[in-house]
Amino acid sequence: MKVELTKFKVQKGKSKIVDEWLLFLNENMKETLVTLEQEKMYIETIFREVNQGEEYLYWYSVQGEGGQEVEESENWIDKKHLAYWEECIDKTFTPIDLEMQVSMIPDHIKKNMI
């Protein structure tokens, strides 16, 4: 099982598109959750931060081994999600993977995730 938290920078001037992106995911949650099963993505949460005029998105995820990569998906939700990604994420910024220190997942839940 992989537990990750990664920080990505949003391109300048793309905040309104990010608003649209996050609204799209929220409004299509039922369909979005279906795509997560193929990825063995048990939890995926997106956080947003503005710090000193720069905007960042943080992805927190708990994922099982051997899932399909989102880039391999033929699902329309994933294709739209990746299109927003391409438009909004600053490729000149090296994503920052935060180092996990403690993961608190009860065994009875973890057992169902593997």
N, CA, C and O atoms as a GROMACS GRO file, in nm:
protein
  456
    1MET      N    1   0.085  -0.118   0.000
    1MET     CA    2   0.000   0.000   0.000
    1MET      C    3   0.089   0.124   0.000
    1MET      O    4   0.189   0.130   0.072
    2LYS      N    5   0.053   0.223  -0.081
    2LYS     CA    6   0.126   0.349  -0.093
    2LYS      C    7   0.043   0.461  -0.030
    2LYS      O    8  -0.074   0.479  -0.064
    3VAL      N    9   0.104   0.536   0.060
    3VAL     CA   10   0.042   0.655   0.118
    3VAL      C   11   0.129   0.772   0.077
    3VAL      O   12   0.248   0.775   0.107
    4GLU      N   13   0.069   0.870   0.008
    4GLU     CA   14   0.148   0.980  -0.046
    4GLU      C   15   0.079   1.115  -0.021
    4GLU      O   16  -0.043   1.124  -0.014
    5LEU      N   17   0.162   1.218  -0.008
    5LEU     CA   18   0.117   1.356  -0.007
    5LEU      C   19   0.217   1.434  -0.092
    5LEU      O   20   0.335   1.442  -0.058
    6THR      N   21   0.169   1.492  -0.201
    6THR     CA   22   0.257   1.562  -0.295
    6THR      C   23   0.203   1.702  -0.321
    6THR      O   24   0.082   1.723  -0.335
    7LYS      N   25   0.295   1.796  -0.328
    7LYS     CA   26   0.263   1.937  -0.353
    7LYS      C   27   0.296   1.972  -0.497
    7LYS      O   28   0.406   1.946  -0.545
    8PHE      N   29   0.197   2.032  -0.567
    8PHE     CA   30   0.214   2.077  -0.705
    8PHE      C   31   0.182   2.226  -0.711
    8PHE      O   32   0.095   2.275  -0.639
    9LYS      N   33   0.252   2.297  -0.796
    9LYS     CA   34   0.228   2.440  -0.813
    9LYS      C   35   0.132   2.462  -0.930
    9LYS      O   36   0.141   2.395  -1.033
   10VAL      N   37   0.040   2.556  -0.910
   10VAL     CA   38  -0.055   2.595  -1.014
   10VAL      C   39   0.009   2.707  -1.098
   10VAL      O   40   0.073   2.797  -1.044
   11GLN      N   41  -0.010   2.701  -1.228
   11GLN     CA   42   0.040   2.807  -1.316
   11GLN      C   43  -0.028   2.939  -1.283
   11GLN      O   44  -0.146   2.942  -1.247
   12LYS      N   45   0.046   3.046  -1.294
   12LYS     CA   46  -0.011   3.180  -1.272
   12LYS      C   47  -0.128   3.203  -1.367
   12LYS      O   48  -0.121   3.167  -1.484
   13GLY      N   49  -0.233   3.263  -1.315
   13GLY     CA   50  -0.349   3.297  -1.397
   13GLY      C   51  -0.446   3.181  -1.419
   13GLY      O   52  -0.541   3.196  -1.496
   14LYS      N   53  -0.425   3.069  -1.355
   14LYS     CA   54  -0.511   2.951  -1.377
   14LYS      C   55  -0.606   2.923  -1.260
   14LYS      O   56  -0.669   2.818  -1.257
   15SER      N   57  -0.616   3.014  -1.165
   15SER     CA   58  -0.701   2.990  -1.047
   15SER      C   59  -0.847   2.964  -1.084
   15SER      O   60  -0.911   2.876  -1.026
   16LYS      N   61  -0.899   3.039  -1.178
   16LYS     CA   62  -1.040   3.019  -1.217
   16LYS      C   63  -1.059   2.883  -1.285
   16LYS      O   64  -1.164   2.821  -1.269
   17ILE      N   65  -0.959   2.837  -1.359
   17ILE     CA   66  -0.967   2.704  -1.422
   17ILE      C   67  -0.957   2.596  -1.313
   17ILE      O   68  -1.024   2.493  -1.322
   18VAL      N   69  -0.875   2.620  -1.211
   18VAL     CA   70  -0.868   2.526  -1.099
   18VAL      C   71  -1.003   2.520  -1.028
   18VAL      O   72  -1.048   2.411  -0.991
   19ASP      N   73  -1.068   2.636  -1.010
   19ASP     CA   74  -1.204   2.637  -0.952
   19ASP      C   75  -1.296   2.546  -1.032
   19ASP      O   76  -1.369   2.464  -0.977
   20GLU      N   77  -1.290   2.561  -1.163
   20GLU     CA   78  -1.373   2.482  -1.255
   20GLU      C   79  -1.338   2.333  -1.243
   20GLU      O   80  -1.428   2.249  -1.240
   21TRP      N   81  -1.210   2.301  -1.237
   21TRP     CA   82  -1.161   2.164  -1.227
   21TRP      C   83  -1.215   2.095  -1.101
   21TRP      O   84  -1.269   1.985  -1.106
   22LEU      N   85  -1.198   2.164  -0.986
   22LEU     CA   86  -1.240   2.105  -0.860
   22LEU      C   87  -1.393   2.093  -0.853
   22LEU      O   88  -1.445   1.996  -0.798
   23LEU      N   89  -1.463   2.190  -0.910
   23LEU     CA   90  -1.609   2.182  -0.918
   23LEU      C   91  -1.650   2.064  -1.005
   23LEU      O   92  -1.744   1.991  -0.971
   24PHE      N   93  -1.581   2.045  -1.117
   24PHE     CA   94  -1.608   1.931  -1.206
   24PHE      C   95  -1.595   1.799  -1.131
   24PHE      O   96  -1.682   1.713  -1.142
   25LEU      N   97  -1.487   1.784  -1.055
   25LEU     CA   98  -1.469   1.659  -0.980
   25LEU      C   99  -1.578   1.641  -0.876
   25LEU      O  100  -1.632   1.531  -0.861
   26ASN      N  101  -1.612   1.748  -0.804
   26ASN     CA  102  -1.717   1.739  -0.703
   26ASN      C  103  -1.854   1.710  -0.764
   26ASN      O  104  -1.931   1.632  -0.709
   27GLU      N  105  -1.883   1.772  -0.875
   27GLU     CA  106  -2.014   1.753  -0.939
   27GLU      C  107  -2.027   1.616  -1.006
   27GLU      O  108  -2.139   1.569  -1.030
   28ASN      N  109  -1.916   1.552  -1.035
   28ASN     CA  110  -1.916   1.421  -1.100
   28ASN      C  111  -1.857   1.314  -1.008
   28ASN      O  112  -1.792   1.220  -1.054
   29MET      N  113  -1.881   1.329  -0.879
   29MET     CA  114  -1.817   1.241  -0.781
   29MET      C  115  -1.854   1.094  -0.801
   29MET      O  116  -1.767   1.008  -0.790
   30LYS      N  117  -1.979   1.065  -0.831
   30LYS     CA  118  -2.019   0.925  -0.848
   30LYS      C  119  -1.936   0.858  -0.958
   30LYS      O  120  -1.885   0.748  -0.939
   31GLU      N  121  -1.923   0.925  -1.072
   31GLU     CA  122  -1.846   0.871  -1.184
   31GLU      C  123  -1.695   0.870  -1.152
   31GLU      O  124  -1.623   0.780  -1.193
   32THR      N  125  -1.651   0.971  -1.080
   32THR     CA  126  -1.510   0.980  -1.044
   32THR      C  127  -1.471   0.864  -0.953
   32THR      O  128  -1.364   0.805  -0.971
   33LEU      N  129  -1.554   0.831  -0.858
   33LEU     CA  130  -1.524   0.722  -0.765
   33LEU      C  131  -1.513   0.588  -0.837
   33LEU      O  132  -1.434   0.502  -0.797
   34VAL      N  133  -1.590   0.570  -0.944
   34VAL     CA  134  -1.581   0.447  -1.022
   34VAL      C  135  -1.441   0.433  -1.083
   34VAL      O  136  -1.386   0.323  -1.086
   35THR      N  137  -1.384   0.542  -1.130
   35THR     CA  138  -1.251   0.535  -1.193
   35THR      C  139  -1.143   0.501  -1.092
   35THR      O  140  -1.041   0.441  -1.127
   36LEU      N  141  -1.164   0.539  -0.965
   36LEU     CA  142  -1.063   0.512  -0.862
   36LEU      C  143  -1.045   0.362  -0.838
   36LEU      O  144  -0.936   0.317  -0.802
   37GLU      N  145  -1.150   0.286  -0.857
   37GLU     CA  146  -1.142   0.142  -0.834
   37GLU      C  147  -1.039   0.077  -0.927
   37GLU      O  148  -0.964  -0.011  -0.884
   38GLN      N  149  -1.037   0.119  -1.054
   38GLN     CA  150  -0.940   0.063  -1.149
   38GLN      C  151  -0.796   0.093  -1.107
   38GLN      O  152  -0.705   0.015  -1.133
   39GLU      N  153  -0.778   0.206  -1.042
   39GLU     CA  154  -0.645   0.249  -0.997
   39GLU      C  155  -0.606   0.190  -0.862
   39GLU      O  156  -0.494   0.208  -0.815
   40LYS      N  157  -0.700   0.118  -0.800
   40LYS     CA  158  -0.684   0.071  -0.662
   40LYS      C  159  -0.653   0.188  -0.570
   40LYS      O  160  -0.573   0.179  -0.477
   41MET      N  161  -0.719   0.301  -0.600
   41MET     CA  162  -0.703   0.422  -0.522
   41MET      C  163  -0.814   0.422  -0.416
   41MET      O  164  -0.931   0.441  -0.447
   42TYR      N  165  -0.773   0.400  -0.292
   42TYR     CA  166  -0.871   0.390  -0.184
   42TYR      C  167  -0.913   0.526  -0.132
   42TYR      O  168  -1.029   0.547  -0.096
   43ILE      N  169  -0.818   0.618  -0.128
   43ILE     CA  170  -0.846   0.754  -0.083
   43ILE      C  171  -0.767   0.849  -0.172
   43ILE      O  172  -0.648   0.830  -0.194
   44GLU      N  173  -0.834   0.950  -0.223
   44GLU     CA  174  -0.764   1.056  -0.297
   44GLU      C  175  -0.831   1.187  -0.257
   44GLU      O  176  -0.951   1.206  -0.275
   45THR      N  177  -0.751   1.276  -0.202
   45THR     CA  178  -0.801   1.403  -0.152
   45THR      C  179  -0.712   1.514  -0.206
   45THR      O  180  -0.590   1.501  -0.208
   46ILE      N  181  -0.774   1.623  -0.251
   46ILE     CA  182  -0.699   1.736  -0.304
   46ILE      C  183  -0.718   1.855  -0.209
   46ILE      O  184  -0.830   1.891  -0.175
   47PHE      N  185  -0.607   1.913  -0.167
   47PHE     CA  186  -0.607   2.033  -0.084
   47PHE      C  187  -0.554   2.148  -0.168
   47PHE      O  188  -0.478   2.128  -0.263
   48ARG      N  189  -0.594   2.268  -0.131
   48ARG     CA  190  -0.553   2.388  -0.205
   48ARG      C  191  -0.494   2.489  -0.108
   48ARG      O  192  -0.543   2.506   0.004
   49GLU      N  193  -0.387   2.556  -0.151
   49GLU     CA  194  -0.321   2.656  -0.067
   49GLU      C  195  -0.277   2.774  -0.154
   49GLU      O  196  -0.233   2.756  -0.267
   50VAL      N  197  -0.291   2.893  -0.099
   50VAL     CA  198  -0.227   3.011  -0.157
   50VAL      C  199  -0.131   3.062  -0.051
   50VAL      O  200  -0.170   3.091   0.062
   51ASN      N  201  -0.003   3.072  -0.090
   51ASN     CA  202   0.101   3.112   0.003
   51ASN      C  203   0.191   3.214  -0.066
   51ASN      O  204   0.254   3.184  -0.167
   52GLN      N  205   0.196   3.334  -0.011
   52GLN     CA  206   0.276   3.443  -0.065
   52GLN      C  207   0.249   3.465  -0.213
   52GLN      O  208   0.340   3.485  -0.293
   53GLY      N  209   0.120   3.461  -0.248
   53GLY     CA  210   0.078   3.489  -0.385
   53GLY      C  211   0.092   3.372  -0.482
   53GLY      O  212   0.055   3.386  -0.598
   54GLU      N  213   0.142   3.260  -0.437
   54GLU     CA  214   0.156   3.141  -0.521
   54GLU      C  215   0.050   3.039  -0.480
   54GLU      O  216   0.019   3.023  -0.362
   55GLU      N  217  -0.005   2.971  -0.580
   55GLU     CA  218  -0.110   2.874  -0.552
   55GLU      C  219  -0.057   2.732  -0.571
   55GLU      O  220   0.018   2.703  -0.664
   56TYR      N  221  -0.098   2.644  -0.478
   56TYR     CA  222  -0.053   2.505  -0.480
   56TYR      C  223  -0.171   2.412  -0.459
   56TYR      O  224  -0.270   2.446  -0.394
   57LEU      N  225  -0.159   2.293  -0.517
   57LEU     CA  226  -0.252   2.185  -0.491
   57LEU      C  227  -0.172   2.072  -0.428
   57LEU      O  228  -0.060   2.041  -0.470
   58TYR      N  229  -0.231   2.011  -0.328
   58TYR     CA  230  -0.169   1.898  -0.260
   58TYR      C  231  -0.257   1.775  -0.284
   58TYR      O  232  -0.379   1.780  -0.266
   59TRP      N  233  -0.196   1.666  -0.324
   59TRP     CA  234  -0.267   1.539  -0.345
   59TRP      C  235  -0.229   1.445  -0.233
   59TRP      O  236  -0.112   1.411  -0.215
   60TYR      N  237  -0.330   1.402  -0.157
   60TYR     CA  238  -0.311   1.299  -0.056
   60TYR      C  239  -0.379   1.174  -0.108
   60TYR      O  240  -0.495   1.178  -0.150
   61SER      N  241  -0.307   1.061  -0.104
   61SER     CA  242  -0.368   0.938  -0.155
   61SER      C  243  -0.321   0.817  -0.078
   61SER      O  244  -0.210   0.811  -0.025
   62VAL      N  245  -0.411   0.720  -0.075
   62VAL     CA  246  -0.381   0.587  -0.023
   62VAL      C  247  -0.419   0.492  -0.135
   62VAL      O  248  -0.536   0.485  -0.175
   63GLN      N  249  -0.320   0.419  -0.186
   63GLN     CA  250  -0.340   0.338  -0.306
   63GLN      C  251  -0.283   0.198  -0.287
   63GLN      O  252  -0.176   0.181  -0.228
   64GLY      N  253  -0.355   0.099  -0.337
   64GLY     CA  254  -0.307  -0.038  -0.336
   64GLY      C  255  -0.208  -0.061  -0.448
   64GLY      O  256  -0.190   0.025  -0.535
   65GLU      N  257  -0.144  -0.174  -0.447
   65GLU     CA  258  -0.044  -0.209  -0.548
   65GLU      C  259  -0.112  -0.262  -0.675
   65GLU      O  260  -0.216  -0.327  -0.668
   66GLY      N  261  -0.053  -0.233  -0.790
   66GLY     CA  262  -0.096  -0.293  -0.916
   66GLY      C  263  -0.217  -0.228  -0.981
   66GLY      O  264  -0.277  -0.288  -1.070
   67GLY      N  265  -0.253  -0.110  -0.941
   67GLY     CA  266  -0.366  -0.043  -1.004
   67GLY      C  267  -0.328   0.019  -1.138
   67GLY      O  268  -0.211   0.041  -1.167
   68GLN      N  269  -0.430   0.046  -1.218
   68GLN     CA  270  -0.410   0.110  -1.348
   68GLN      C  271  -0.366   0.256  -1.328
   68GLN      O  272  -0.418   0.325  -1.240
   69GLU      N  273  -0.273   0.301  -1.410
   69GLU     CA  274  -0.232   0.442  -1.406
   69GLU      C  275  -0.344   0.526  -1.466
   69GLU      O  276  -0.408   0.485  -1.564
   70VAL      N  277  -0.368   0.643  -1.410
   70VAL     CA  278  -0.476   0.729  -1.461
   70VAL      C  279  -0.453   0.764  -1.608
   70VAL      O  280  -0.549   0.780  -1.684
   71GLU      N  281  -0.327   0.774  -1.649
   71GLU     CA  282  -0.294   0.807  -1.788
   71GLU      C  283  -0.334   0.696  -1.885
   71GLU      O  284  -0.347   0.721  -2.005
   72GLU      N  285  -0.354   0.576  -1.836
   72GLU     CA  286  -0.393   0.462  -1.920
   72GLU      C  287  -0.544   0.448  -1.934
   72GLU      O  288  -0.592   0.368  -2.014
   73SER      N  289  -0.618   0.525  -1.857
   73SER     CA  290  -0.764   0.512  -1.854
   73SER      C  291  -0.828   0.567  -1.981
   73SER      O  292  -0.782   0.666  -2.038
   74GLU      N  293  -0.934   0.500  -2.023
   74GLU     CA  294  -1.014   0.547  -2.136
   74GLU      C  295  -1.141   0.618  -2.088
   74GLU      O  296  -1.222   0.661  -2.170
   75ASN      N  297  -1.159   0.629  -1.958
   75ASN     CA  298  -1.278   0.690  -1.900
   75ASN      C  299  -1.280   0.841  -1.926
   75ASN      O  300  -1.177   0.908  -1.913
   76TRP      N  301  -1.395   0.893  -1.963
   76TRP     CA  302  -1.408   1.036  -1.995
   76TRP      C  303  -1.374   1.125  -1.875
   76TRP      O  304  -1.322   1.235  -1.893
   77ILE      N  305  -1.404   1.079  -1.754
   77ILE     CA  306  -1.372   1.159  -1.634
   77ILE      C  307  -1.220   1.175  -1.623
   77ILE      O  308  -1.170   1.285  -1.599
   78ASP      N  309  -1.147   1.064  -1.640
   78ASP     CA  310  -1.002   1.070  -1.631
   78ASP      C  311  -0.941   1.156  -1.741
   78ASP      O  312  -0.846   1.230  -1.717
   79LYS      N  313  -0.996   1.146  -1.862
   79LYS     CA  314  -0.944   1.228  -1.973
   79LYS      C  315  -0.964   1.377  -1.945
   79LYS      O  316  -0.874   1.458  -1.969
   80LYS      N  317  -1.081   1.413  -1.893
   80LYS     CA  318  -1.110   1.554  -1.859
   80LYS      C  319  -1.020   1.599  -1.743
   80LYS      O  320  -0.966   1.709  -1.744
   81HIS      N  321  -1.004   1.512  -1.643
   81HIS     CA  322  -0.919   1.542  -1.528
   81HIS      C  323  -0.775   1.568  -1.574
   81HIS      O  324  -0.712   1.664  -1.529
   82LEU      N  325  -0.723   1.485  -1.663
   82LEU     CA  326  -0.587   1.504  -1.714
   82LEU      C  327  -0.574   1.629  -1.800
   82LEU      O  328  -0.469   1.693  -1.802
   83ALA      N  329  -0.680   1.664  -1.872
   83ALA     CA  330  -0.679   1.788  -1.951
   83ALA      C  331  -0.668   1.910  -1.859
   83ALA      O  332  -0.592   2.003  -1.887
   84TYR      N  333  -0.743   1.909  -1.749
   84TYR     CA  334  -0.731   2.018  -1.650
   84TYR      C  335  -0.589   2.019  -1.593
   84TYR      O  336  -0.529   2.126  -1.578
   85TRP      N  337  -0.536   1.902  -1.562
   85TRP     CA  338  -0.400   1.891  -1.508
   85TRP      C  339  -0.301   1.959  -1.603
   85TRP      O  340  -0.221   2.043  -1.561
   86GLU      N  341  -0.308   1.922  -1.730
   86GLU     CA  342  -0.215   1.978  -1.830
   86GLU      C  343  -0.227   2.130  -1.839
   86GLU      O  344  -0.128   2.200  -1.858
   87GLU      N  345  -0.349   2.180  -1.826
   87GLU     CA  346  -0.370   2.324  -1.837
   87GLU      C  347  -0.327   2.401  -1.712
   87GLU      O  348  -0.287   2.517  -1.723
   88CYS      N  349  -0.335   2.339  -1.596
   88CYS     CA  350  -0.319   2.413  -1.471
   88CYS      C  351  -0.188   2.391  -1.395
   88CYS      O  352  -0.140   2.483  -1.329
   89ILE      N  353  -0.131   2.274  -1.404
   89ILE     CA  354  -0.014   2.244  -1.321
   89ILE      C  355   0.114   2.299  -1.386
   89ILE      O  356   0.139   2.279  -1.505
   90ASP      N  357   0.192   2.368  -1.306
   90ASP     CA  358   0.318   2.430  -1.351
   90ASP      C  359   0.427   2.323  -1.362
   90ASP      O  360   0.473   2.270  -1.262
   91LYS      N  361   0.466   2.293  -1.484
   91LYS     CA  362   0.565   2.188  -1.509
   91LYS      C  363   0.708   2.233  -1.478
   91LYS      O  364   0.799   2.151  -1.474
   92THR      N  365   0.728   2.364  -1.456
   92THR     CA  366   0.862   2.412  -1.422
   92THR      C  367   0.891   2.395  -1.272
   92THR      O  368   1.005   2.410  -1.229
   93PHE      N  369   0.788   2.364  -1.194
   93PHE     CA  370   0.802   2.343  -1.050
   93PHE      C  371   0.815   2.193  -1.023
   93PHE      O  372   0.730   2.114  -1.064
   94THR      N  373   0.921   2.154  -0.956
   94THR     CA  374   0.939   2.013  -0.921
   94THR      C  375   0.844   1.978  -0.808
   94THR      O  376   0.851   2.038  -0.700
   95PRO      N  377   0.753   1.882  -0.831
   95PRO     CA  378   0.660   1.843  -0.724
   95PRO      C  379   0.736   1.801  -0.598
   95PRO      O  380   0.844   1.743  -0.606
   96ILE      N  381   0.678   1.831  -0.484
   96ILE     CA  382   0.741   1.798  -0.357
   96ILE      C  383   0.663   1.686  -0.292
   96ILE      O  384   0.545   1.701  -0.259
   97ASP      N  385   0.730   1.573  -0.273
   97ASP     CA  386   0.671   1.460  -0.201
   97ASP      C  387   0.704   1.478  -0.053
   97ASP      O  388   0.821   1.476  -0.014
   98LEU      N  389   0.601   1.495   0.028
   98LEU     CA  390   0.624   1.507   0.171
   98LEU      C  391   0.652   1.368   0.227
   98LEU      O  392   0.596   1.269   0.180
   99GLU      N  393   0.737   1.362   0.326
   99GLU     CA  394   0.779   1.234   0.382
   99GLU      C  395   0.684   1.192   0.493
   99GLU      O  396   0.668   1.261   0.593
  100MET      N  397   0.621   1.076   0.474
  100MET     CA  398   0.528   1.026   0.574
  100MET      C  399   0.606   0.982   0.697
  100MET      O  400   0.710   0.917   0.687
  101GLN      N  401   0.555   1.018   0.811
  101GLN     CA  402   0.616   0.979   0.937
  101GLN      C  403   0.532   0.875   1.011
  101GLN      O  404   0.586   0.785   1.076
  102VAL      N  405   0.400   0.889   1.001
  102VAL     CA  406   0.309   0.798   1.069
  102VAL      C  407   0.186   0.782   0.983
  102VAL      O  408   0.134   0.881   0.930
  103SER      N  409   0.139   0.659   0.968
  103SER     CA  410   0.013   0.634   0.899
  103SER      C  411  -0.077   0.558   0.996
  103SER      O  412  -0.044   0.449   1.041
  104MET      N  413  -0.191   0.617   1.028
  104MET     CA  414  -0.281   0.558   1.125
  104MET      C  415  -0.406   0.505   1.053
  104MET      O  416  -0.505   0.576   1.037
  105ILE      N  417  -0.397   0.381   1.012
  105ILE     CA  418  -0.510   0.313   0.947
  105ILE      C  419  -0.534   0.186   1.028
  105ILE      O  420  -0.448   0.098   1.033
  106PRO      N  421  -0.650   0.176   1.091
  106PRO     CA  422  -0.678   0.056   1.170
  106PRO      C  423  -0.668  -0.071   1.085
  106PRO      O  424  -0.701  -0.070   0.967
  107ASP      N  425  -0.621  -0.179   1.146
  107ASP     CA  426  -0.601  -0.306   1.075
  107ASP      C  427  -0.726  -0.354   1.005
  107ASP      O  428  -0.718  -0.405   0.894
  108HIS      N  429  -0.843  -0.339   1.069
  108HIS     CA  430  -0.966  -0.390   1.006
  108HIS      C  431  -1.000  -0.314   0.879
  108HIS      O  432  -1.068  -0.367   0.791
  109ILE      N  433  -0.955  -0.190   0.867
  109ILE     CA  434  -0.975  -0.113   0.743
  109ILE      C  435  -0.864  -0.147   0.645
  109ILE      O  436  -0.890  -0.169   0.526
  110LYS      N  437  -0.741  -0.152   0.692
  110LYS     CA  438  -0.626  -0.183   0.607
  110LYS      C  439  -0.645  -0.319   0.538
  110LYS      O  440  -0.609  -0.335   0.421
  111LYS      N  441  -0.701  -0.416   0.610
  111LYS     CA  442  -0.724  -0.549   0.556
  111LYS      C  443  -0.811  -0.544   0.430
  111LYS      O  444  -0.790  -0.624   0.339
  112ASN      N  445  -0.905  -0.453   0.425
  112ASN     CA  446  -0.994  -0.438   0.310
  112ASN      C  447  -0.932  -0.358   0.198
  112ASN      O  448  -0.989  -0.350   0.089
  113MET      N  449  -0.818  -0.298   0.222
  113MET     CA  450  -0.754  -0.212   0.123
  113MET      C  451  -0.648  -0.288   0.042
  113MET      O  452  -0.607  -0.242  -0.064
  114ILE      N  453  -0.606  -0.401   0.089
  114ILE     CA  454  -0.495  -0.472   0.023
  114ILE      C  455  -0.548  -0.567  -0.081
  114ILE      O  456  -0.471  -0.636  -0.147
   0.00000   0.00000   0.00000
